[in-house]
Amino acid sequence: MKKLLFYKMTLALLVLTLITGCASERPVYIVAQQKTAEAIGQPTSTPFAERPVYAPGTIVDYIAQSGDTLPLLAARFGSSVQEIRIDNPQIPDDATSMPPGFPMKMRIYYKPFWGSQYQIIPDAAFVYGPDAIDFDLRAFLDSTPGWFKTSETYFQDEHRDAAEAIRWLCENYSLNPKMLLALVEFQTGALSNPVRQPELENSFMGFRNYHRGVYLQLSFISNLLNDGYYRFRTGDLLRIDHLDGKLENVDPWQNAATVSLQNYFSQLLDGDDYQFAIGPDGYAKTFQRLFGDPWRRNTTVIPGSLRQPELILPFRSGATWAYTGGPHTGWGTLRPYAAIDFAPPTESQGCVPTNESAVAVADGIVARTDVGTIMLDLDGDGDERTGWVILYLHLSETGRLKVGTRVKKGDPLGKPSCEGGIATGTHLHIARKYNGEWIPAVGYLPFNLSGWVPVEGNRAYEGTLVRGNEVRVASVKSDSASLISSD
């Protein structure tokens, strides 16, 4: 009975969002007192009331946000999944993600030095999801008077202009281009200032000792932003260590996009400058000036009760491949650990040809291709920003399917290789996204392929793949303990 009630409420909340065309308006916040950055001279804001020193186990009201899960909420509030279930008996045992807007009771355990309550942008404005569909990146950049639109860079054997570079970064890291462009404008003024200073461009986003140049600076911060977002999602980023040694415990009511931006700015700014950047007169105001109020759009990325569709192993039935990489980054070098790796049998190790093909894990359409890449869209609309999509990386250009090709489960997509990204041997890197958000391989919705699910190791690329009593150990040596056969 409680399961039926929970799912009826989930459906009602989803239908309400679809009918209105946007989520409920942003909650009314009294904005934290932010002393302005003197160099910018912006006005201050009205202060928040500080959180009280809650007695241990005090029950407080909480409204579920996009991407909330019981383990994450337990970590943020210092509670436990068992306590949450006791206080919210309407939640069924098999619940995955909480329905955004779902009212809950939470036991809270106070921590000192809680950070800002102000929410900068919703998660929908952070990821490369439905919020980005109606945004014309090139037209927007062409309309700006600043020097940034004329910048060019060279990567993957091509000269690319600013629009192409931003598009490539946002597609691959799965970041909303509006979020990234607002950062560029807030930190540098490069979208509005036509005066170019080439001598400053090597470190124009503030990271001076490495990743020199406009593109590499933006690539570095894309990696950093994703790391913060997904470490908060998994409960691994609940405290921010500042440059001046101060500690900031993340406010339990915060959302992932805000925490990622707080973590990002903490690595560049201190004191009043940091408080200004994360407050309503800082980055948030720049975003709204450029793109409007993101809270008046649909703010849901992960709906309630999300389920993975049935997926098969990504190689042909009867074939035996090796499980060569446990959970590791979906794209870049940091979090999220959304991907796992498989390698076909080859005559020798290294980047050698294979006659084996990676296959479609489910019916779908090829939404995008790039060097070594296919993005397989499972909802059939051909847009990787909506619904379930599967990233296939390191597929050879020879024989790789074209954009728009519709496939059935088990159809070949292309041959594994070393093309695209960094690879030391022929293999397939595969990961999942939903509405533009990477779904970690391990967690509330494990990456299930023909019943095989990954278990994390002590570090990236390590771990096992488990189905019942069967266990395969990730190994780049493709030894016998890593071999797995497709049914």
Secondary structure, DSSP 8 states (H G I E B T S, - for coil): -HHHHHHHHHHHHHHHHHHHSS-S-------------TTT---------------TTEEEEEE--TT-BHHHHHHHHT--HHHHHHH-TTS-TT--B--TT-EEEEEE---SSB------S-GGGTBSSGGGTT--HHHHHHH--SGGGG-EEEETTEEEEHHHHHHHHHHHHTB-HHHHHHHHHHHH-TTT-----GGGGGGTTS--SSS-SHHHHHHHHHHHHHHHHHHHHTT---EEE-TTS-EEE--TT--HHHHHHHHHHHTT--HHHHHHHHSTTTHHHHHHHHH--GGGS---SS-TT--------SB-TT-EEEEEEEEE-SSSSSS---EEEEE---SSSSS---S--EE-SSSEEEEEEETTEEEEESSSSS-TTSSEEEEEESB-STT---TT-EE-TT-EEE-BBS-SS--SSSBEEEEEEETTEE--SSSSS---BTTBEEEE-SSTT-EEEEETTEEEE--TT--GGGEEE--
